[in-house]
């Protein structure tokens, strides 16, 4: 499938995708203040949203805020592609590390992220007691990627 990745300032469609993927992000027209950049991946033929990612500053560190791939397109490498968009931007900003609060830590581990103990990490966590979409208690992990 051919796609186009572009920076966007329209948060609403991204927030819907994040919500549909159990991210705990409220559906909203307005992006949260901590978001500094947002990107979307669109099907180049239909224009449909395929994936999205945000770069944020939380507790004074750069954070891969939210990343989601449409359910029918998961496990095709699009998550890695969107992660790399954030990494390219971080390198332009001369950032040496990016943090994440991972609800799917195995995805991040496969891509070279390291698990960091909560007490040794900045306060970047998104605390959610339960993911209604997946129906299990969520125990996210704090992760760090160093360049």
PATI-704298 format. One record per residue: chain; x, y, z of N, C-alpha, C, O in turn. Coordinates in Angstrom, 3 decimals. Layout:
(A; (X; Y; Z); (X; Y; Z); (X; Y; Z); (X; Y; Z))
...
***
This chain:
(A; (0.856; -1.177; 0.000); (0.000; 0.000; 0.000); (0.901; 1.240; 0.000); (1.829; 1.344; 0.803))
(A; (0.625; 2.144; -0.880); (1.369; 3.392; -0.967); (0.817; 4.389; 0.062); (-0.385; 4.436; 0.323))
(A; (1.714; 5.169; 0.628); (1.293; 6.117; 1.654); (2.064; 7.421; 1.522); (3.094; 7.504; 0.854))
(A; (1.524; 8.430; 2.187); (2.140; 9.749; 2.289); (2.186; 10.097; 3.772); (1.195; 9.921; 4.482))
(A; (3.324; 10.586; 4.241); (3.434; 11.054; 5.627); (3.569; 12.562; 5.592); (4.380; 13.109; 4.845))
(A; (2.766; 13.227; 6.406); (2.848; 14.682; 6.449); (2.624; 15.178; 7.864); (1.913; 14.568; 8.662))
(A; (3.259; 16.308; 8.144); (3.010; 16.972; 9.421); (1.613; 17.568; 9.364); (1.156; 17.996; 8.304))
(A; (0.945; 17.596; 10.493); (-0.410; 18.130; 10.538); (-0.610; 18.954; 11.793); (0.115; 18.795; 12.775))
(A; (-1.595; 19.835; 11.756); (-1.992; 20.547; 12.963); (-3.448; 20.227; 13.312); (-4.020; 20.838; 14.215))
(A; (-4.039; 19.277; 12.604); (-5.412; 18.845; 12.859); (-5.390; 17.656; 13.818); (-5.082; 16.534; 13.417))
(A; (-5.713; 17.903; 15.063); (-5.638; 16.874; 16.079); (-6.840; 15.932; 16.077); (-6.699; 14.763; 16.434))
(A; (-8.002; 16.409; 15.690); (-9.221; 15.605; 15.808); (-9.099; 14.205; 15.189); (-9.360; 13.225; 15.887))
(A; (-8.715; 14.066; 13.910); (-8.645; 12.706; 13.360); (-7.598; 11.835; 14.060); (-7.775; 10.623; 14.180))
(A; (-6.527; 12.447; 14.513); (-5.512; 11.689; 15.237); (-6.061; 11.228; 16.577); (-5.840; 10.087; 16.984))
(A; (-6.780; 12.115; 17.265); (-7.334; 11.751; 18.575); (-8.337; 10.602; 18.448); (-8.425; 9.755; 19.336))
(A; (-9.085; 10.572; 17.356); (-10.028; 9.466; 17.126); (-9.251; 8.162; 16.942); (-9.600; 7.142; 17.538))
(A; (-8.198; 8.190; 16.120); (-7.377; 6.998; 15.913); (-6.741; 6.538; 17.221); (-6.739; 5.345; 17.522))
(A; (-6.206; 7.467; 17.993); (-5.589; 7.111; 19.274); (-6.624; 6.479; 20.203); (-6.343; 5.470; 20.849))
(A; (-7.819; 7.069; 20.273); (-8.886; 6.544; 21.128); (-9.298; 5.141; 20.678); (-9.488; 4.253; 21.509))
(A; (-9.434; 4.942; 19.378); (-9.821; 3.631; 18.850); (-8.778; 2.562; 19.150); (-9.095; 1.373; 19.185))
(A; (-7.551; 2.979; 19.361); (-6.470; 2.042; 19.645); (-6.166; 1.932; 21.138); (-5.106; 1.438; 21.522))
(A; (-7.085; 2.387; 21.973); (-6.962; 2.213; 23.412); (-5.901; 3.067; 24.069); (-5.367; 2.702; 25.117))
(A; (-5.585; 4.214; 23.458); (-4.523; 5.054; 23.986); (-4.968; 5.911; 25.168); (-4.119; 6.484; 25.851))
(A; (-6.248; 6.017; 25.427); (-6.711; 6.846; 26.535); (-6.654; 8.328; 26.226); (-6.718; 9.156; 27.136))
(A; (-6.535; 8.671; 24.957); (-6.492; 10.076; 24.533); (-7.923; 10.541; 24.283); (-8.638; 9.931; 23.488))
(A; (-8.351; 11.617; 24.952); (-9.702; 12.110; 24.703); (-9.847; 12.636; 23.275); (-8.943; 13.288; 22.752))
(A; (-10.975; 12.352; 22.658); (-11.246; 12.880; 21.320); (-11.467; 14.376; 21.458); (-12.294; 14.823; 22.252))
(A; (-10.715; 15.146; 20.674); (-10.735; 16.594; 20.823); (-10.272; 17.277; 19.545); (-9.482; 16.722; 18.781))
(A; (-10.764; 18.470; 19.325); (-10.293; 19.311; 18.212); (-8.929; 19.903; 18.544); (-8.092; 20.089; 17.660))
(A; (-8.715; 20.197; 19.813); (-7.500; 20.892; 20.250); (-6.462; 19.913; 20.780); (-6.752; 19.077; 21.636))
(A; (-5.261; 20.032; 20.262); (-4.168; 19.183; 20.727); (-3.729; 19.616; 22.123); (-3.726; 20.807; 22.431))
(A; (-3.362; 18.662; 22.960); (-2.819; 19.015; 24.285); (-1.572; 19.886; 24.145); (-0.837; 19.781; 23.163))
(A; (-1.346; 20.734; 25.125); (-0.237; 21.695; 25.079); (1.135; 21.046; 24.967); (2.052; 21.651; 24.413))
(A; (1.297; 19.825; 25.480); (2.620; 19.201; 25.461); (3.041; 18.721; 24.066); (4.216; 18.426; 23.849))
(A; (2.105; 18.640; 23.128); (2.441; 18.194; 21.773); (3.164; 19.316; 21.042); (2.682; 20.447; 20.982))
(A; (4.342; 18.984; 20.480); (5.069; 19.992; 19.710); (4.994; 19.724; 18.207); (5.134; 20.652; 17.411))
(A; (4.778; 18.477; 17.811); (4.587; 18.141; 16.400); (3.725; 16.898; 16.294); (3.741; 16.031; 17.167))
(A; (2.959; 16.830; 15.190); (2.108; 15.677; 14.913); (2.264; 15.314; 13.436); (2.400; 16.182; 12.574))
(A; (2.242; 14.010; 13.172); (2.306; 13.532; 11.801); (1.218; 12.495; 11.576); (0.779; 11.808; 12.498))
(A; (0.798; 12.407; 10.324); (-0.171; 11.397; 9.933); (0.316; 10.691; 8.689); (0.987; 11.282; 7.844))
(A; (-0.025; 9.430; 8.586); (0.252; 8.627; 7.402); (-1.090; 8.389; 6.724); (-2.022; 7.861; 7.331))
(A; (-1.177; 8.782; 5.465); (-2.413; 8.629; 4.701); (-2.203; 7.699; 3.525); (-1.124; 7.663; 2.933))
(A; (-3.237; 6.947; 3.189); (-3.241; 6.139; 1.976); (-3.147; 7.110; 0.799); (-3.973; 8.016; 0.681))
(A; (-2.163; 6.935; -0.060); (-1.953; 7.897; -1.140); (-3.065; 7.871; -2.179); (-3.235; 8.847; -2.909))
(A; (-3.828; 6.781; -2.270); (-4.932; 6.714; -3.232); (-6.234; 7.250; -2.659); (-6.939; 8.011; -3.323))
(A; (-6.562; 6.857; -1.420); (-7.863; 7.214; -0.845); (-7.803; 8.418; 0.088); (-8.827; 9.048; 0.350))
(A; (-6.620; 8.741; 0.587); (-6.485; 9.821; 1.554); (-6.864; 9.416; 2.970); (-6.840; 10.250; 3.875))
(A; (-7.214; 8.145; 3.177); (-7.625; 7.683; 4.503); (-6.438; 7.652; 5.462); (-5.318; 7.313; 5.080))
(A; (-6.709; 8.012; 6.706); (-5.700; 7.979; 7.764); (-5.331; 6.533; 8.067); (-6.194; 5.697; 8.334))
(A; (-4.032; 6.256; 8.020); (-3.531; 4.908; 8.286); (-2.852; 4.816; 9.644); (-2.999; 3.818; 10.349))
(A; (-2.100; 5.865; 10.016); (-1.325; 5.857; 11.250); (-1.035; 7.296; 11.651); (-1.168; 8.222; 10.850))
(A; (-0.635; 7.463; 12.912); (-0.315; 8.803; 13.412); (0.664; 8.693; 14.572); (0.762; 7.663; 15.239))
(A; (1.390; 9.796; 14.792); (2.354; 9.842; 15.884); (2.509; 11.290; 16.338); (2.314; 12.220; 15.556))
(A; (2.865; 11.469; 17.614); (3.128; 12.806; 18.133); (4.492; 12.841; 18.807); (4.963; 11.842; 19.351))
(A; (5.109; 14.002; 18.758); (6.314; 14.294; 19.522); (5.904; 15.303; 20.572); (5.301; 16.329; 20.259))
(A; (6.232; 15.009; 21.823); (5.785; 15.848; 22.924); (6.944; 16.182; 23.851); (8.003; 15.556; 23.810))
(A; (6.715; 17.173; 24.676); (7.619; 17.431; 25.790); (6.813; 17.183; 27.057); (5.811; 17.846; 27.326))
(A; (7.286; 16.207; 27.827); (6.675; 15.877; 29.116); (7.790; 15.929; 30.147); (8.864; 15.365; 29.936))
(A; (7.545; 16.586; 31.231); (8.522; 16.710; 32.318); (9.905; 17.111; 31.781); (10.937; 16.601; 32.217))
(A; (9.884; 18.036; 30.823); (11.101; 18.624; 30.240); (11.949; 17.665; 29.414); (13.131; 17.931; 29.196))
(A; (11.373; 16.546; 28.946); (12.098; 15.649; 28.044); (11.259; 15.396; 26.788); (10.029; 15.452; 26.817))
(A; (11.955; 15.120; 25.697); (11.259; 14.794; 24.453); (10.694; 13.390; 24.565); (11.374; 12.453; 24.983))
(A; (9.425; 13.271; 24.177); (8.695; 12.031; 24.354); (7.943; 11.661; 23.093); (7.276; 12.500; 22.488))
(A; (8.052; 10.398; 22.698); (7.170; 9.877; 21.670); (5.828; 9.759; 22.376); (5.594; 8.821; 23.138))
(A; (4.954; 10.717; 22.114); (3.726; 10.828; 22.897); (2.728; 9.727; 22.633); (2.473; 8.895; 23.504))
(A; (2.162; 9.711; 21.445); (1.191; 8.691; 21.068); (1.545; 8.212; 19.673); (1.969; 8.983; 18.812))
(A; (1.359; 6.935; 19.479); (1.590; 6.327; 18.174); (0.527; 5.267; 17.982); (0.286; 4.458; 18.878))
(A; (-0.111; 5.263; 16.824); (-1.159; 4.281; 16.551); (-1.216; 3.996; 15.056); (-0.976; 4.867; 14.220))
(A; (-1.541; 2.750; 14.755); (-1.763; 2.301; 13.389); (-3.177; 1.743; 13.349); (-3.593; 1.023; 14.256))
(A; (-3.903; 2.073; 12.312); (-5.269; 1.567; 12.158); (-5.279; 0.051; 12.342); (-4.370; -0.629; 11.867))
(A; (-6.278; -0.485; 13.015); (-6.326; -1.893; 13.406); (-6.112; -2.848; 12.231); (-5.405; -3.845; 12.378))
(A; (-6.699; -2.570; 11.084); (-6.577; -3.483; 9.951); (-5.221; -3.409; 9.255); (-4.953; -4.183; 8.336))
(A; (-4.361; -2.476; 9.689); (-3.045; -2.315; 9.070); (-1.890; -2.634; 10.017); (-0.725; -2.465; 9.658))
(A; (-2.210; -3.089; 11.210); (-1.160; -3.370; 12.182); (-0.328; -4.579; 11.765); (-0.785; -5.447; 11.021))
(A; (0.906; -4.609; 12.266); (1.872; -5.671; 12.001); (2.368; -5.673; 10.557); (2.703; -6.720; 10.004))
(A; (2.407; -4.485; 9.959); (2.918; -4.351; 8.586); (4.102; -3.398; 8.516); (4.549; -3.045; 7.425))
(A; (4.617; -2.977; 9.678); (5.787; -2.106; 9.710); (5.485; -0.622; 9.745); (6.411; 0.189; 9.761))
(A; (4.220; -0.244; 9.757); (3.872; 1.187; 9.741); (4.216; 1.868; 11.067); (4.564; 3.049; 11.084))
(A; (4.121; 1.133; 12.172); (4.493; 1.703; 13.465); (5.962; 2.090; 13.498); (6.320; 3.152; 14.008))
(A; (6.805; 1.234; 12.960); (8.233; 1.530; 12.892); (8.491; 2.753; 12.009); (9.324; 3.598; 12.338))
(A; (7.789; 2.840; 10.914); (7.950; 3.990; 10.015); (7.576; 5.280; 10.741); (8.279; 6.285; 10.628))
(A; (6.481; 5.253; 11.480); (6.047; 6.462; 12.193); (7.007; 6.806; 13.327); (7.274; 7.981; 13.580))
(A; (7.523; 5.795; 14.007); (8.532; 6.034; 15.033); (9.733; 6.748; 14.415); (10.259; 7.699; 14.993))
(A; (10.155; 6.297; 13.261); (11.320; 6.888; 12.608); (11.096; 8.357; 12.237); (12.046; 9.139; 12.201))
(A; (9.859; 8.728; 11.964); (9.545; 10.138; 11.693); (9.890; 10.983; 12.923); (10.470; 12.061; 12.797))
(A; (9.534; 10.495; 14.095); (9.852; 11.191; 15.346); (11.364; 11.231; 15.550); (11.907; 12.258; 15.956))
(A; (12.044; 10.128; 15.275); (13.489; 10.085; 15.451); (14.205; 11.077; 14.540); (15.160; 11.728; 14.965))
(A; (13.758; 11.196; 13.301); (14.367; 12.166; 12.378); (14.211; 13.574; 12.933); (15.159; 14.360; 12.909))
(A; (13.019; 13.899; 13.433); (12.788; 15.228; 14.001); (13.644; 15.437; 15.248); (14.222; 16.508; 15.432))
(A; (13.727; 14.427; 16.097); (14.537; 14.547; 17.321); (16.001; 14.819; 16.968); (16.652; 15.648; 17.605))
(A; (16.504; 14.137; 15.977); (17.898; 14.347; 15.570); (18.101; 15.760; 15.021); (19.147; 16.368; 15.251))
(A; (17.106; 16.286; 14.297); (17.192; 17.670; 13.815); (17.258; 18.647; 14.982); (17.909; 19.689; 14.899))
(A; (16.578; 18.299; 16.066); (16.567; 19.139; 17.266); (17.782; 18.879; 18.156); (17.917; 19.465; 19.231))
(A; (18.662; 17.993; 17.692); (19.886; 17.623; 18.421); (19.585; 16.992; 19.788); (20.293; 17.217; 20.770))
(A; (18.522; 16.203; 19.814); (18.119; 15.480; 21.013); (18.880; 14.157; 21.041); (18.997; 13.492; 20.012))
(A; (19.397; 13.769; 22.199); (20.176; 12.535; 22.289); (19.349; 11.334; 22.756); (19.809; 10.195; 22.679))
(A; (18.127; 11.590; 23.241); (17.270; 10.497; 23.698); (15.805; 10.909; 23.591); (15.454; 12.086; 23.678))
(A; (14.973; 9.904; 23.402); (13.521; 10.089; 23.362); (12.928; 9.098; 24.348); (13.376; 7.955; 24.441))
(A; (11.926; 9.539; 25.079); (11.262; 8.721; 26.084); (9.882; 8.304; 25.595); (9.338; 8.902; 24.667))
(A; (9.320; 7.274; 26.223); (7.960; 6.836; 25.915); (7.367; 6.137; 27.126); (8.078; 5.528; 27.926))
(A; (6.069; 6.235; 27.241); (5.305; 5.452; 28.208); (4.567; 4.409; 27.369); (3.589; 4.718; 26.688))
(A; (5.048; 3.180; 27.431); (4.617; 2.149; 26.489); (3.556; 1.225; 27.057); (3.797; 0.492; 28.016))
(A; (2.366; 1.272; 26.444); (1.326; 0.316; 26.779); (1.578; -1.013; 26.077); (1.041; -2.046; 26.477))
(A; (2.392; -0.979; 25.035); (2.778; -2.187; 24.299); (4.305; -2.289; 24.328); (4.945; -2.126; 23.289))
(A; (4.900; -2.554; 25.495); (6.357; -2.506; 25.609); (7.099; -3.463; 24.685); (8.227; -3.168; 24.288))
(A; (6.514; -4.578; 24.337); (7.207; -5.530; 23.456); (7.467; -4.911; 22.083); (8.503; -5.178; 21.476))
(A; (6.551; -4.098; 21.592); (6.757; -3.390; 20.322); (8.004; -2.524; 20.413); (8.847; -2.539; 19.516))
(A; (8.116; -1.777; 21.490); (9.249; -0.872; 21.667); (10.558; -1.637; 21.851); (11.589; -1.253; 21.297))
(A; (10.517; -2.710; 22.625); (11.730; -3.505; 22.859); (12.295; -4.047; 21.556); (13.510; -4.051; 21.362))
(A; (11.421; -4.505; 20.659); (11.866; -5.023; 19.360); (12.577; -3.952; 18.539); (13.398; -4.264; 17.676))
(A; (12.259; -2.701; 18.811); (12.830; -1.598; 18.042); (14.026; -0.953; 18.726); (14.501; 0.093; 18.284))
(A; (14.517; -1.562; 19.796); (15.733; -1.079; 20.435); (15.557; -0.161; 21.628); (16.538; 0.400; 22.118))
(A; (14.338; 0.007; 22.108); (14.100; 0.814; 23.296); (14.522; 0.036; 24.532); (14.502; -1.195; 24.533))
(A; (14.906; 0.752; 25.584); (15.287; 0.144; 26.857); (14.239; 0.470; 27.913); (13.721; 1.585; 27.970))
(A; (13.933; -0.523; 28.749); (13.011; -0.323; 29.869); (13.771; 0.409; 30.970); (14.901; 0.052; 31.302))
(A; (13.139; 1.433; 31.529); (13.726; 2.213; 32.615); (12.804; 2.084; 33.836); (11.583; 2.180; 33.711))
(A; (13.387; 1.869; 34.994); (12.588; 1.804; 36.219); (11.857; 3.125; 36.422); (12.405; 4.192; 36.144))
(A; (10.640; 3.053; 36.898); (9.823; 4.249; 37.094); (10.532; 5.267; 37.974); (10.486; 6.466; 37.701))
(A; (11.187; 4.793; 39.027); (11.827; 5.735; 39.954); (13.053; 6.413; 39.340); (13.514; 7.428; 39.861))
(A; (13.585; 5.874; 38.249); (14.751; 6.458; 37.578); (14.384; 7.262; 36.337); (15.266; 7.704; 35.601))
(A; (13.097; 7.453; 36.100); (12.628; 8.095; 34.871); (11.957; 9.434; 35.166); (11.475; 9.667; 36.275))
(A; (11.930; 10.310; 34.164); (11.142; 11.534; 34.329); (9.659; 11.174; 34.427); (9.259; 10.068; 34.064))
(A; (8.867; 12.089; 34.908); (7.432; 11.849; 35.101); (6.689; 12.065; 33.775); (6.067; 13.104; 33.553))
(A; (6.773; 11.059; 32.909); (6.139; 11.167; 31.593); (4.949; 10.245; 31.460); (4.287; 10.240; 30.422))
(A; (4.660; 9.461; 32.491); (3.681; 8.384; 32.400); (2.266; 8.886; 32.195); (1.848; 9.920; 32.717))
(A; (1.571; 8.117; 31.426); (0.129; 8.287; 31.276); (-0.474; 7.191; 32.149); (-0.301; 6.003; 31.878))
(A; (-1.167; 7.594; 33.174); (-1.712; 6.625; 34.117); (-3.158; 6.314; 33.751); (-4.032; 7.179; 33.820))
(A; (-3.391; 5.080; 33.367); (-4.761; 4.657; 33.103); (-4.953; 3.308; 33.780); (-4.126; 2.410; 33.625))
(A; (-6.012; 3.166; 34.509); (-6.219; 1.947; 35.277); (-6.641; 0.776; 34.400); (-6.270; -0.369; 34.660))
(A; (-7.419; 1.066; 33.362); (-7.933; -0.031; 32.545); (-8.143; 0.432; 31.119); (-8.571; 1.560; 30.875))
(A; (-7.844; -0.434; 30.197); (-8.063; -0.158; 28.782); (-9.354; -0.850; 28.373); (-9.386; -2.071; 28.219))
(A; (-10.411; -0.079; 28.197); (-11.709; -0.651; 27.866); (-11.723; -1.420; 26.559); (-12.425; -2.423; 26.435))
(A; (-10.956; -0.960; 25.586); (-10.931; -1.615; 24.280); (-10.363; -3.024; 24.386); (-10.882; -3.954; 23.768))
(A; (-9.317; -3.180; 25.156); (-8.659; -4.478; 25.245); (-9.134; -5.276; 26.468); (-8.954; -6.492; 26.532))
(A; (-9.731; -4.587; 27.417); (-10.346; -5.266; 28.548); (-9.388; -5.884; 29.550); (-9.711; -6.906; 30.156))
(A; (-8.229; -5.295; 29.737); (-7.327; -5.795; 30.759); (-6.679; -4.623; 31.464); (-6.619; -3.513; 30.936))
(A; (-6.193; -4.889; 32.674); (-5.519; -3.837; 33.419); (-4.207; -3.498; 32.729); (-3.472; -4.386; 32.296))
(A; (-3.928; -2.228; 32.633); (-2.766; -1.760; 31.889); (-1.607; -1.475; 32.843); (-1.772; -0.776; 33.843))
(A; (-0.447; -2.018; 32.525); (0.763; -1.746; 33.279); (1.831; -1.246; 32.310); (2.718; -2.005; 31.920))
(A; (1.753; 0.020; 31.921); (2.713; 0.532; 30.956); (4.121; 0.565; 31.549); (4.306; 0.584; 32.766))
(A; (5.097; 0.570; 30.659); (6.489; 0.671; 31.087); (7.094; 1.947; 30.544); (6.723; 2.414; 29.467))
(A; (8.023; 2.506; 31.291); (8.753; 3.685; 30.825); (9.926; 3.170; 29.988); (10.664; 2.275; 30.400))
(A; (10.071; 3.758; 28.817); (11.085; 3.315; 27.872); (11.933; 4.521; 27.443); (11.489; 5.668; 27.492))
(A; (13.164; 4.221; 27.024); (14.057; 5.270; 26.529); (14.793; 4.747; 25.309); (15.225; 3.595; 25.266))
(A; (14.927; 5.629; 24.304); (15.710; 5.312; 23.114); (16.820; 6.333; 23.021); (16.561; 7.537; 23.022))
(A; (18.054; 5.866; 22.941); (19.205; 6.761; 22.853); (19.802; 6.697; 21.455); (19.917; 5.631; 20.851))
(A; (20.182; 7.887; 20.955); (20.804; 7.959; 19.623); (22.301; 7.877; 19.747); (23.008; 7.919; 18.740))
***
